[in-house]
Amino acid sequence: MSVEFILETKGLTKEFKGFVAVNQVNLKVQRGHIHALIGPNGAGKTTVFNLISRIYTPTSGDIDYMGTKLTNQPPHKIAALGIARTFQNIELFEHATVLHNLLIGRHTHRQTGLWSEIFFTKKTREAELQAREKAEQIIDLLDLQHHRDSFVAGLPYGVRKVVELARALCTEPKLLLLDEPSSGLNVEETDDMAFWIQDIKNELGVTVLMVEHDMTLVSKVSDRVLAMNQGEVLAMGTPREVQTDPGVIEAYLGSIDDVSSLRRQHKAVDLHTEARS
C-alpha cells in the first residue's frame, strides 16, 4: 500500500442473505485529506463504514489500513489502531458529563494496571492528568467550555453531535469516520461543523472520511468524493466532478432543476470562500 493512502479497500463486498449491500467497492483515502461518501438512502454508504470499523465482516474483499489488514482485526482493536467513528444516531453516555464522556475516549491510551488504579499510584495520576489535558484541548478546539460539566441528557441535539465528535477526537485518531455529521443540524450549526471538520484536518492532521447528504457541506470541505448507488461505485473525483457526473445526477441529484440549484450552491460556496480569504 502506498504511503500516500491511509486506507484502501479492494473489491469490498457485503451480502446479507443474498442481498448485496456493497458490491466490489474500491476506495482509496489519501492521507491528510477529507473524503466524502455520497449517495441516496440505501446506497451502501453506512455499510462501508460498518465494514471499515469491523462491525460487519466483509463477504469478500480486503481493507488495508496503513499496512494492516483490517479484516484480520477484531472490532475492539480498531480504536487502538487509530480509527475513530461517530454515528448517525448519537451514541453517548447521557447521564455522564461532557468531560467524563471525553475521558472515556481516552481509554485506549491508558496503560495502567488494576492495582495501580486501585491505589492511585504516581503512574495513574500522571495518566489521569494527561487524559484531562487532552480532553481540555479538544474542548477548546470545539468551543465546548460552557458545557464541560453539563450532563449530556440536558444538552441540545446540536451540542450532543459536537460532544460525540469531541469524544472521537480524544482517541487521537489518524483516520476519523463521520457518519452524517450534519444530520439534524440547522444551517448555523452545519456551518460550524464545516469549520471544525476543516480544523480537524488542518490543525490536528487527521484524515477524514465522512458519509454526508448535505451537498453544500460536501462542497465546502471535501477534497475527494465517492458516489455510490445500490451498493456500487458510480463516480469518484473532486466534489464538482462527481456532482456533475451524469450517472450521479440521475441516481442521486434527480432532475435538471437540481443541477441548476447545485450550480448556484457552488457559486455561493465560491463567494463565501473568497470573502473569508
C-alpha positions in Angstrom: 0.0 0.0 0.0 1.3 3.4 -1.0 2.2 5.8 1.9 0.1 8.3 0.1 -3.1 6.5 1.1 -4.1 5.8 4.7 -6.9 3.5 3.8 -7.6 1.3 0.7 -10.4 -1.1 0.0 -10.2 -3.7 -2.8 -13.3 -5.5 -4.1 -15.1 -4.8 -0.8 -18.4 -6.8 -0.8 -21.0 -7.5 1.8 -24.1 -9.7 1.3 -27.0 -10.2 3.7 -28.9 -13.4 3.0 -28.5 -13.0 -0.8 -28.9 -9.2 -0.8 -25.7 -7.4 -1.9 -25.5 -4.2 0.1 -21.9 -3.4 -1.0 -20.6 -4.7 -4.3 -16.9 -4.6 -5.3 -16.2 -1.2 -3.8 -12.6 0.1 -4.4 -11.8 3.1 -2.3 -8.6 5.0 -1.7 -8.4 7.6 1.1 -5.5 9.9 0.7 -3.6 10.8 3.9 -4.4 14.3 5.2 -7.4 14.8 3.0 -11.2 14.9 3.6 -13.1 12.3 1.6 -16.9 12.1 1.3 -19.2 9.2 0.5 -22.4 10.3 -1.1 -25.5 8.6 -2.5 -29.2 8.1 -1.9 -30.6 6.2 1.0 -29.8 2.5 0.8 -26.7 3.1 -1.4 -24.4 1.2 1.0 -22.5 4.1 2.5 -23.0 3.2 6.1 -22.4 -0.4 5.4 -19.0 0.6 4.1 -18.4 2.4 7.4 -19.5 -0.7 9.3 -17.1 -2.8 7.3 -14.2 -0.5 8.0 -14.9 -0.3 11.7 -15.4 -4.1 11.8 -19.0 -4.0 13.0 -19.6 -6.2 9.9 -17.2 -8.7 8.3 -16.9 -8.5 4.5 -18.2 -11.3 2.4 -15.2 -10.8 0.2 -12.5 -8.2 -0.5 -9.8 -6.5 1.6 -9.4 -3.4 3.7 -5.9 -2.1 4.1 -5.2 0.5 6.8 -1.6 1.8 7.0 -0.3 -1.7 6.0 -2.6 -3.5 8.4 -5.3 -5.8 7.0 -8.4 -4.8 9.0 -10.3 -7.9 8.1 -7.9 -9.8 10.4 -8.6 -7.4 13.3 -11.3 -7.8 16.0 -13.7 -4.8 16.4 -12.3 -3.9 19.9 -8.8 -3.3 18.4 -9.9 -0.8 15.8 -9.8 2.3 18.1 -6.3 1.4 19.3 -5.1 1.2 15.6 -6.1 4.9 15.2 -9.5 4.8 13.7 -12.4 6.7 15.4 -16.0 6.9 14.5 -19.2 8.9 15.1 -22.7 7.6 14.4 -25.7 9.0 12.7 -27.7 8.2 15.8 -25.7 9.7 18.7 -24.1 7.2 21.0 -23.2 8.9 24.2 -23.4 8.3 28.0 -26.3 10.6 28.7 -26.1 10.5 32.5 -22.4 11.5 32.5 -20.9 14.9 32.0 -19.4 16.1 28.8 -15.9 15.9 30.4 -16.5 12.3 31.5 -17.7 11.3 28.0 -14.5 12.7 26.6 -12.3 11.0 29.2 -13.9 7.7 28.1 -12.5 8.4 24.7 -9.0 8.3 26.3 -9.4 4.8 27.5 -7.5 3.3 24.6 -4.4 5.2 25.7 -4.4 4.1 29.4 -1.6 1.7 30.2 -2.1 1.4 34.0 -3.0 -1.9 35.6 -5.7 -2.8 38.1 -3.6 -2.4 41.3 -2.2 0.9 40.0 -5.7 2.2 39.5 -6.9 0.9 43.0 -4.0 2.6 44.9 -3.9 5.6 42.5 -0.2 5.4 42.1 2.0 8.1 40.6 1.8 6.5 37.2 -2.0 6.5 37.4 -2.1 10.2 38.5 0.2 11.1 35.6 -2.1 9.2 33.2 -5.1 11.0 34.6 -3.5 14.4 34.1 -2.5 13.6 30.5 -6.1 12.4 29.8 -7.6 15.6 31.2 -5.1 17.8 29.3 -6.0 16.1 26.0 -9.8 16.4 26.8 -9.4 20.1 27.6 -7.5 20.7 24.3 -10.5 19.2 22.4 -13.0 21.1 24.5 -11.2 24.3 23.5 -10.9 23.3 19.8 -14.7 22.7 19.6 -15.8 25.5 21.9 -17.4 23.2 24.5 -16.1 25.1 27.5 -19.6 26.2 28.7 -20.8 22.6 28.6 -17.8 20.8 30.2 -19.6 19.9 33.4 -23.1 19.6 31.9 -24.8 16.2 31.8 -25.3 15.1 28.2 -29.0 14.3 28.8 -29.7 18.0 29.2 -27.9 19.3 26.1 -29.5 20.4 22.8 -29.1 17.9 19.9 -26.6 20.1 18.1 -24.3 20.2 21.1 -24.5 16.4 21.5 -23.3 16.0 18.0 -20.3 18.1 18.8 -19.7 16.1 22.0 -19.7 12.9 20.1 -17.2 14.4 17.7 -15.0 15.5 20.6 -15.0 12.1 22.2 -13.9 10.5 18.9 -11.0 13.1 18.7 -10.0 12.2 22.3 -8.8 8.8 21.0 -6.2 10.7 18.9 -7.3 9.1 15.6 -5.3 9.1 12.4 -8.5 8.3 10.5 -11.8 9.8 11.6 -15.1 8.3 10.2 -18.0 10.7 10.4 -21.4 9.3 9.7 -23.7 12.1 8.6 -22.1 14.8 10.8 -24.7 17.5 9.8 -27.8 15.3 10.3 -30.3 17.1 12.4 -28.3 20.3 12.5 -29.6 23.8 11.5 -27.8 25.9 8.9 -25.7 27.8 11.5 -24.7 24.5 13.2 -23.9 22.9 9.9 -21.6 25.9 9.1 -19.8 25.4 12.4 -19.4 21.7 11.7 -17.8 22.5 8.4 -15.3 24.8 10.0 -14.5 22.2 12.7 -14.0 19.4 10.1 -11.5 21.6 8.3 -9.8 22.5 11.6 -9.5 18.8 12.4 -7.7 18.2 9.1 -5.5 21.4 9.2 -4.7 21.7 12.9 -4.8 18.1 14.1 -3.6 16.5 10.8 -6.4 13.9 11.0 -7.6 12.3 7.8 -11.4 12.4 7.5 -13.8 10.0 5.7 -17.5 11.0 6.0 -20.9 9.9 4.9 -23.0 13.0 4.1 -26.2 14.0 2.4 -25.8 17.8 2.7 -24.1 18.6 -0.6 -23.3 22.1 0.4 -21.2 20.7 3.3 -19.6 18.2 1.0 -18.6 21.0 -1.5 -17.2 23.2 1.3 -14.9 20.7 3.0 -14.2 17.7 0.7 -11.1 17.1 -1.3 -12.4 13.9 -2.9 -15.8 12.4 -3.2 -17.0 8.8 -4.0 -20.7 8.5 -5.1 -22.5 5.2 -4.6 -25.8 3.8 -5.6 -27.3 0.3 -4.9 -24.0 -0.8 -3.3 -21.8 0.1 -6.3 -19.4 3.0 -7.1 -20.9 5.5 -9.6 -18.1 8.1 -9.7 -15.0 9.3 -8.0 -13.3 12.7 -8.2 -13.5 16.3 -6.9 -16.9 17.5 -5.5 -17.6 19.4 -8.7 -16.6 16.5 -10.9 -18.8 13.9 -9.0 -21.8 16.2 -8.5 -22.0 17.0 -12.2 -21.4 13.4 -13.4 -24.5 12.2 -15.4 -24.8 8.9 -13.5 -24.7 10.7 -10.2 -27.3 13.3 -11.4 -29.7 10.6 -12.4 -29.3 8.4 -9.3 -28.8 10.9 -6.6 -29.5 14.6 -7.5 -32.6 13.9 -9.6 -33.7 16.4 -12.2 -32.0 19.1 -14.2 -33.6 21.6 -11.8 -31.5 20.1 -9.1 -28.4 20.5 -11.2 -29.1 24.2 -11.6 -29.6 24.5 -7.8 -26.3 22.7 -7.3 -24.5 25.2 -9.6 -26.0 28.1 -7.6 -24.7 26.4 -4.4 -21.2 26.1 -5.9 -21.3 29.8 -6.8 -22.4 30.7 -3.3 -19.6 28.5 -1.8 -17.0 30.1 -4.0 -18.2 33.6 -3.0 -18.2 32.6 0.7 -14.6 31.2 0.3 -13.4 34.4 -1.3 -15.0 36.5 1.4 -13.1 34.6 4.1 -9.8 34.8 2.3 
